[in-house]
Amino acid sequence: MCIALLESAINEPFKTFGGEDLYPGICLKDARLCFGIATNYAFIDGNKRVAVHAMETFLLANNKSLECTEDEMEETILGVAEGKIAYQDLSQWIESHIYR
């Protein structure tokens, strides 16, 4: 496990510049968190699982959850990990599947 890669992925959604959030809103922050964990490869194995868990936990901490099938989640996280889905697209996916 590489702590620096994990810390980078966890801290990225909360970065600011000039006092402004680089990733404003829950969906962008959540997408950046999931994307970072899935693509930074901090772990030898389990990066996608940890990314999904972090995404769901972040939403729960903000009184939200996702409404999707396991197949939809699997297809989405595989797309992220394979570089087919950018974090902006993941944010849109989260927005369309968020349960408030």
Secondary structure, DSSP 8 states (H G I E B T S, - for coil): --HHHHHHHHHGGG-EETTEESS-SHHHHHHHHHHHHHHH--SSS-HHHHHHHHHHHHHHHTT-EE---HHHHHHHHHHHHTTSS-HHHHHHHHHHHEE-
